Amino acid sequence: MESQAEAQRHFESGNAFFGRGQYVEACNEYENATEIDSNHVGAYNKWGLVLYNQKRYEEAIKKCEEAINVDSNYFVYSLAHHNIAHVLWKQGKYKKAGEKWRKACDVFSATKKSKSR
């Protein structure tokens, strides 16, 4: 349990760095979080977002795919697909981007339906 709390502290520190545009420091904190808790889907996803902001598109996709592979939080799972779609769009891969946005919407809709039951 303590290790999850430590991973969360690194994640939150990464978010603070990200908010200040300190991308290298944010990446380091997200990496620390995932080294401590390899299932920290939020850290993988935000790490991908930082890489996207640095125009490191292929690396961003890989980190978001890691979030998808963890698949422990449907909202973040949907968000990871959404973030990949942004990268693909930026790369001019419009059809693939559309497929990822559809997947993000499908996952999010399924999550909303299951919660309303």
CORSULMO-V189807 format. One record per residue. N is the residue number from 0. RES is the residue in one small letter. NEAR is the number of other ideal C-beta (glycine too) atoms within 10 Angstrom. Layout:
# CORSULMO-V189807
N RES NEAR
N RES NEAR
This chain:
# CORSULMO-V189807
0 m 5
1 e 7
2 s 9
3 q 13
4 a 10
5 e 14
6 a 22
7 q 16
8 r 14
9 h 21
10 f 22
11 e 13
12 s 17
13 g 26
14 n 16
15 a 13
16 f 19
17 f 20
18 g 9
19 r 10
20 g 10
21 q 15
22 y 17
23 v 10
24 e 16
25 a 25
26 c 21
27 n 16
28 e 25
29 y 30
30 e 16
31 n 19
32 a 26
33 t 23
34 e 12
35 i 19
36 d 20
37 s 12
38 n 14
39 h 26
40 v 23
41 g 25
42 a 30
43 y 26
44 n 24
45 k 26
46 w 29
47 g 29
48 l 22
49 v 24
50 l 24
51 y 20
52 n 13
53 q 14
54 k 10
55 r 17
56 y 18
57 e 9
58 e 17
59 a 23
60 i 20
61 k 15
62 k 27
63 c 30
64 e 15
65 e 18
66 a 27
67 i 22
68 n 13
69 v 21
70 d 13
71 s 12
72 n 17
73 y 16
74 f 14
75 v 22
76 y 23
77 s 21
78 l 23
79 a 31
80 h 23
81 h 18
82 n 25
83 i 28
84 a 23
85 h 18
86 v 24
87 l 20
88 w 15
89 k 13
90 q 13
91 g 8
92 k 15
93 y 11
94 k 7
95 k 15
96 a 18
97 g 13
98 e 15
99 k 22
100 w 17
101 r 12
102 k 18
103 a 19
104 c 14
105 d 12
106 v 20
107 f 17
108 s 11
109 a 12
110 t 15
111 k 12
112 k 9
113 s 9
114 k 8
115 s 6
116 r 4
